[in-house]
Amino acid sequence: MTTKHTPGPWQSRLWPDGGYDCMTDAIFIDTGIQSSTIAVIDLRHYGQESCKPASAETLARAEAHARLIAAAPEMREILERILASDETELLADVWDSASALLARIDGSDQP
């Protein structure tokens, strides 16, 4: 029996003072539904000191990791479509989805 992952889409959000010791910030990856946390990135593990704001570099690195984690269900879906497509369908059907997903992971789709 194979265990299935929590269905997407997943999202990431910053929760000030939401870290393990409640004195650091955290980024939560969830489905947007209450009690649906997939992962927590505690900025304490990225060098944020208790009771002090996270540096821009620390926050940027943690947000990049969170975007990558949150994209996992969509990456799986695109890979499944690639494997199920023939070569001509692949370019037409998957190219735009993959490009948009990479932009979200890279953060280049942000205003």
N, CA and C atoms as a LAMMPS dump frame, in Angstrom:
ITEM: TIMESTEP
0
ITEM: NUMBER OF ATOMS
333
ITEM: BOX BOUNDS ff ff ff
-5.0000000000000000e+02 5.0000000000000000e+02
-5.0000000000000000e+02 5.0000000000000000e+02
-5.0000000000000000e+02 5.0000000000000000e+02
ITEM: ATOMS id mol type element x y z
1 1 1 N 0.846 -1.184 0
2 1 2 C 0 0 0
3 1 3 C 0.886 1.239 0
4 2 1 N 0.573 2.182 -0.877
5 2 2 C 1.322 3.425 -0.96
6 2 3 C 0.537 4.533 -0.27
7 3 1 N 1.212 5.27 0.584
8 3 2 C 0.569 6.397 1.256
9 3 3 C 0.581 7.597 0.317
10 4 1 N -0.537 8.259 0.174
11 4 2 C -0.661 9.428 -0.695
12 4 3 C -0.331 10.693 0.095
13 5 1 N 0.217 11.676 -0.613
14 5 2 C 0.487 12.968 0.018
15 5 3 C -0.804 13.776 0.135
16 6 1 N -0.775 14.815 0.933
17 6 2 C -1.916 15.723 1.054
18 6 3 C -2.123 16.423 -0.281
19 7 1 N -3.319 16.379 -0.831
20 7 2 C -3.558 16.996 -2.137
21 7 3 C -3.257 18.498 -2.116
22 8 1 N -2.798 19.006 -3.25
23 8 2 C -2.538 20.441 -3.395
24 8 3 C -3.811 21.167 -3.759
25 9 1 N -3.757 22.447 -3.958
26 9 2 C -2.523 23.225 -3.908
27 9 3 C -2.079 23.513 -2.479
28 10 1 N -0.769 23.681 -2.336
29 10 2 C -0.194 24.085 -1.06
30 10 3 C 0.22 25.538 -1.172
31 11 1 N 0.289 26.211 -0.048
32 11 2 C 0.71 27.618 -0.016
33 11 3 C 1.699 27.818 1.119
34 12 1 N 2.445 28.909 1.044
35 12 2 C 3.35 29.235 2.146
36 12 3 C 2.973 30.608 2.686
37 13 1 N 3.14 30.766 3.998
38 13 2 C 2.803 32.054 4.624
39 13 3 C 3.698 32.274 5.834
40 14 1 N 4.079 33.521 6.015
41 14 2 C 4.905 33.897 7.159
42 14 3 C 4.021 34.051 8.384
43 15 1 N 4.458 33.506 9.495
44 15 2 C 3.758 33.642 10.765
45 15 3 C 4.74 34.238 11.758
46 16 1 N 4.654 35.567 11.983
47 16 2 C 5.546 36.19 12.967
48 16 3 C 5.358 35.559 14.347
49 17 1 N 6.449 35.308 15.03
50 17 2 C 6.449 34.695 16.36
51 17 3 C 5.813 33.303 16.369
52 18 1 N 5.799 32.631 15.23
53 18 2 C 5.184 31.31 15.148
54 18 3 C 6.181 30.177 15.217
55 19 1 N 7.445 30.511 15.489
56 19 2 C 8.486 29.489 15.544
57 19 3 C 8.369 28.606 16.766
58 20 1 N 9.241 27.644 16.831
59 20 2 C 9.205 26.627 17.885
60 20 3 C 9.203 27.234 19.278
61 21 1 N 10.052 28.251 19.485
62 21 2 C 10.128 28.838 20.823
63 21 3 C 9.253 30.083 20.966
64 22 1 N 8.401 30.365 19.966
65 22 2 C 7.483 31.517 19.98
66 22 3 C 8.217 32.849 20.085
67 23 1 N 9.517 32.839 19.888
68 23 2 C 10.288 34.078 19.909
69 23 3 C 10.941 34.321 18.553
70 24 1 N 10.726 33.423 17.627
71 24 2 C 11.234 33.588 16.274
72 24 3 C 10.072 33.439 15.3
73 25 1 N 10.301 33.854 14.069
74 25 2 C 9.273 33.757 13.04
75 25 3 C 9.312 32.371 12.398
76 26 1 N 8.25 32.033 11.69
77 26 2 C 8.188 30.767 10.98
78 26 3 C 7.414 30.959 9.685
79 27 1 N 7.717 30.115 8.733
80 27 2 C 6.936 30.06 7.498
81 27 3 C 6.231 28.712 7.501
82 28 1 N 4.918 28.757 7.338
83 28 2 C 4.104 27.55 7.324
84 28 3 C 3.727 27.214 5.891
85 29 1 N 3.8 25.948 5.544
86 29 2 C 3.313 25.455 4.266
87 29 3 C 2.077 24.635 4.594
88 30 1 N 0.937 25.026 4.007
89 30 2 C -0.318 24.334 4.299
90 30 3 C -1.23 24.393 3.091
91 31 1 N -2.434 23.83 3.249
92 31 2 C -3.405 23.825 2.152
93 31 3 C -4.37 25.002 2.236
94 32 1 N -4.231 25.827 3.241
95 32 2 C -5.148 26.945 3.422
96 32 3 C -6.373 26.587 4.243
97 33 1 N -6.462 25.336 4.65
98 33 2 C -7.571 24.873 5.48
99 33 3 C -7.035 24.717 6.898
100 34 1 N -7.851 25.066 7.882
101 34 2 C -7.414 24.985 9.269
102 34 3 C -6.88 23.589 9.598
103 35 1 N -5.798 23.543 10.352
104 35 2 C -5.153 22.296 10.786
105 35 3 C -4.644 21.458 9.612
106 36 1 N -4.108 22.139 8.579
107 36 2 C -3.62 21.403 7.411
108 36 3 C -2.13 21.662 7.161
109 37 1 N -1.363 21.87 8.233
110 37 2 C 0.052 22.181 8.085
111 37 3 C 0.804 21.002 7.479
112 38 1 N 1.571 21.293 6.427
113 38 2 C 2.395 20.299 5.75
114 38 3 C 3.805 20.35 6.328
115 39 1 N 4.338 21.57 6.493
116 39 2 C 5.703 21.747 6.984
117 39 3 C 5.829 23.12 7.636
118 40 1 N 6.81 23.25 8.517
119 40 2 C 7.108 24.524 9.175
120 40 3 C 8.597 24.785 9.025
121 41 1 N 8.912 25.976 8.547
122 41 2 C 10.306 26.406 8.471
123 41 3 C 10.495 27.429 9.588
124 42 1 N 11.18 27.012 10.637
125 42 2 C 11.433 27.878 11.796
126 42 3 C 12.687 28.687 11.507
127 43 1 N 12.564 30.011 11.462
128 43 2 C 13.697 30.856 11.091
129 43 3 C 14.812 30.827 12.123
130 44 1 N 14.548 30.254 13.283
131 44 2 C 15.61 30.075 14.279
132 44 3 C 16.714 29.203 13.687
133 45 1 N 16.324 28.252 12.835
134 45 2 C 17.3 27.366 12.216
135 45 3 C 18.032 28.034 11.056
136 46 1 N 17.631 29.237 10.708
137 46 2 C 18.281 29.99 9.643
138 46 3 C 19.1 31.141 10.223
139 47 1 N 19.266 31.168 11.516
140 47 2 C 20.111 32.169 12.139
141 47 3 C 19.386 33.313 12.813
142 48 1 N 18.047 33.319 12.81
143 48 2 C 17.327 34.386 13.497
144 48 3 C 17.494 34.198 14.993
145 49 1 N 17.879 35.25 15.653
146 49 2 C 18.014 35.199 17.107
147 49 3 C 16.669 35.481 17.754
148 50 1 N 16.43 34.863 18.91
149 50 2 C 15.176 35.071 19.63
150 50 3 C 14.954 36.551 19.902
151 51 1 N 13.723 36.967 19.763
152 51 2 C 13.267 38.326 20.059
153 51 3 C 13.866 39.376 19.136
154 52 1 N 14.487 38.979 18.018
155 52 2 C 15.031 39.932 17.052
156 52 3 C 14.446 39.619 15.681
157 53 1 N 14.213 40.647 14.88
158 53 2 C 13.667 40.39 13.539
159 53 3 C 14.654 39.588 12.687
160 54 1 N 14.121 38.787 11.797
161 54 2 C 14.959 38.026 10.869
162 54 3 C 15.572 38.988 9.863
163 55 1 N 16.795 38.707 9.453
164 55 2 C 17.434 39.539 8.429
165 55 3 C 16.745 39.294 7.092
166 56 1 N 16.913 40.23 6.178
167 56 2 C 16.312 40.094 4.848
168 56 3 C 16.854 38.852 4.145
169 57 1 N 18.141 38.579 4.32
170 57 2 C 18.757 37.397 3.698
171 57 3 C 18.165 36.107 4.272
172 58 1 N 18.004 36.068 5.584
173 58 2 C 17.428 34.89 6.246
174 58 3 C 16.014 34.648 5.755
175 59 1 N 15.211 35.696 5.727
176 59 2 C 13.823 35.57 5.296
177 59 3 C 13.744 35.162 3.831
178 60 1 N 14.576 35.744 2.98
179 60 2 C 14.555 35.423 1.549
180 60 3 C 14.908 33.956 1.311
181 61 1 N 15.904 33.447 2.004
182 61 2 C 16.312 32.048 1.83
183 61 3 C 15.199 31.106 2.296
184 62 1 N 14.599 31.403 3.442
185 62 2 C 13.518 30.556 3.959
186 62 3 C 12.297 30.608 3.038
187 63 1 N 11.987 31.787 2.501
188 63 2 C 10.851 31.905 1.577
189 63 3 C 11.103 31.122 0.289
190 64 1 N 12.345 31.119 -0.194
191 64 2 C 12.677 30.334 -1.392
192 64 3 C 12.467 28.845 -1.126
193 65 1 N 12.874 28.367 0.038
194 65 2 C 12.655 26.965 0.393
195 65 3 C 11.159 26.668 0.503
196 66 1 N 10.417 27.586 1.095
197 66 2 C 8.974 27.385 1.256
198 66 3 C 8.267 27.315 -0.099
199 67 1 N 8.671 28.174 -1.043
200 67 2 C 8.058 28.124 -2.379
201 67 3 C 8.313 26.77 -3.038
202 68 1 N 9.512 26.247 -2.884
203 68 2 C 9.848 24.961 -3.487
204 68 3 C 9.02 23.83 -2.859
205 69 1 N 8.889 23.842 -1.54
206 69 2 C 8.09 22.819 -0.862
207 69 3 C 6.618 22.926 -1.282
208 70 1 N 6.093 24.149 -1.314
209 70 2 C 4.682 24.349 -1.657
210 70 3 C 4.373 23.927 -3.092
211 71 1 N 5.367 23.929 -3.965
212 71 2 C 5.162 23.559 -5.369
213 71 3 C 5.153 22.05 -5.596
214 72 1 N 5.466 21.262 -4.589
215 72 2 C 5.605 19.814 -4.763
216 72 3 C 4.397 19.141 -5.418
217 73 1 N 3.157 19.391 -4.99
218 73 2 C 2.034 18.696 -5.635
219 73 3 C 1.918 19.041 -7.122
220 74 1 N 2.161 20.309 -7.471
221 74 2 C 2.061 20.707 -8.871
222 74 3 C 3.213 20.115 -9.693
223 75 1 N 4.402 20.029 -9.087
224 75 2 C 5.527 19.398 -9.788
225 75 3 C 5.184 17.943 -10.097
226 76 1 N 4.599 17.255 -9.134
227 76 2 C 4.211 15.856 -9.346
228 76 3 C 3.208 15.744 -10.48
229 77 1 N 2.223 16.631 -10.49
230 77 2 C 1.203 16.603 -11.535
231 77 3 C 1.826 16.816 -12.92
232 78 1 N 2.738 17.791 -13.021
233 78 2 C 3.381 18.059 -14.31
234 78 3 C 4.211 16.859 -14.756
235 79 1 N 4.949 16.254 -13.827
236 79 2 C 5.729 15.063 -14.178
237 79 3 C 4.826 13.92 -14.657
238 80 1 N 3.685 13.735 -14
239 80 2 C 2.748 12.698 -14.432
240 80 3 C 2.231 12.992 -15.841
241 81 1 N 1.949 14.276 -16.139
242 81 2 C 1.482 14.648 -17.48
243 81 3 C 2.574 14.417 -18.52
244 82 1 N 3.825 14.72 -18.16
245 82 2 C 4.933 14.492 -19.087
246 82 3 C 5.023 13.006 -19.433
247 83 1 N 4.976 12.163 -18.43
248 83 2 C 5.105 10.729 -18.653
249 83 3 C 3.92 10.142 -19.422
250 84 1 N 2.76 10.764 -19.31
251 84 2 C 1.567 10.263 -19.983
252 84 3 C 1.398 10.828 -21.397
253 85 1 N 2.209 11.8 -21.788
254 85 2 C 2.05 12.476 -23.073
255 85 3 C 2.996 11.91 -24.112
256 86 1 N 2.587 12.07 -25.393
257 86 2 C 3.571 11.801 -26.433
258 86 3 C 4.323 13.112 -26.68
259 87 1 N 5.359 13.054 -27.469
260 87 2 C 6.261 14.209 -27.614
261 87 3 C 5.558 15.46 -28.14
262 88 1 N 4.644 15.349 -29.091
263 88 2 C 3.986 16.537 -29.634
264 88 3 C 3.022 17.142 -28.625
265 89 1 N 2.316 16.305 -27.885
266 89 2 C 1.426 16.82 -26.844
267 89 3 C 2.221 17.497 -25.735
268 90 1 N 3.368 16.956 -25.442
269 90 2 C 4.19 17.452 -24.339
270 90 3 C 4.478 18.94 -24.473
271 91 1 N 4.988 19.366 -25.596
272 91 2 C 5.346 20.777 -25.75
273 91 3 C 4.129 21.681 -25.637
274 92 1 N 3.045 21.319 -26.276
275 92 2 C 1.855 22.166 -26.265
276 92 3 C 1.171 22.175 -24.902
277 93 1 N 1.108 21.026 -24.257
278 93 2 C 0.303 20.872 -23.045
279 93 3 C 1.027 21.237 -21.752
280 94 1 N 2.337 21.008 -21.683
281 94 2 C 3.049 21.107 -20.421
282 94 3 C 4.003 22.302 -20.34
283 95 1 N 4.457 22.811 -21.456
284 95 2 C 5.469 23.869 -21.471
285 95 3 C 5.052 25.07 -20.618
286 96 1 N 3.851 25.61 -20.844
287 96 2 C 3.397 26.795 -20.099
288 96 3 C 3.245 26.499 -18.608
289 97 1 N 2.729 25.32 -18.269
290 97 2 C 2.574 24.965 -16.853
291 97 3 C 3.924 24.884 -16.167
292 98 1 N 4.892 24.255 -16.822
293 98 2 C 6.223 24.128 -16.228
294 98 3 C 6.891 25.491 -16.088
295 99 1 N 6.754 26.347 -17.078
296 99 2 C 7.348 27.687 -17.017
297 99 3 C 6.736 28.518 -15.89
298 100 1 N 5.424 28.452 -15.747
299 100 2 C 4.75 29.197 -14.681
300 100 3 C 5.143 28.666 -13.306
301 101 1 N 5.258 27.358 -13.188
302 101 2 C 5.654 26.758 -11.915
303 101 3 C 7.074 27.171 -11.536
304 102 1 N 7.986 27.123 -12.478
305 102 2 C 9.358 27.549 -12.189
306 102 3 C 9.413 29.017 -11.785
307 103 1 N 8.602 29.861 -12.404
308 103 2 C 8.559 31.276 -12.028
309 103 3 C 8.092 31.443 -10.589
310 104 1 N 7.094 30.653 -10.18
311 104 2 C 6.623 30.729 -8.791
312 104 3 C 7.685 30.232 -7.823
313 105 1 N 8.36 29.141 -8.176
314 105 2 C 9.407 28.618 -7.311
315 105 3 C 10.543 29.632 -7.161
316 106 1 N 10.911 30.275 -8.276
317 106 2 C 11.982 31.27 -8.257
318 106 3 C 11.548 32.588 -7.625
319 107 1 N 10.245 32.791 -7.474
320 107 2 C 9.746 34.038 -6.92
321 107 3 C 9.649 35.149 -7.938
322 108 1 N 9.855 34.84 -9.216
323 108 2 C 9.832 35.882 -10.24
324 108 3 C 8.423 36.228 -10.703
325 109 1 N 7.423 35.551 -10.186
326 109 2 C 6.04 35.901 -10.505
327 109 3 C 5.472 36.89 -9.488
328 110 1 N 6.278 37.289 -8.519
329 110 2 C 5.841 38.215 -7.464
330 110 3 C 5.814 39.643 -8.017
331 111 1 N 4.803 40.432 -7.638
332 111 2 C 4.749 41.832 -8.119
333 111 3 C 5.873 42.664 -7.54
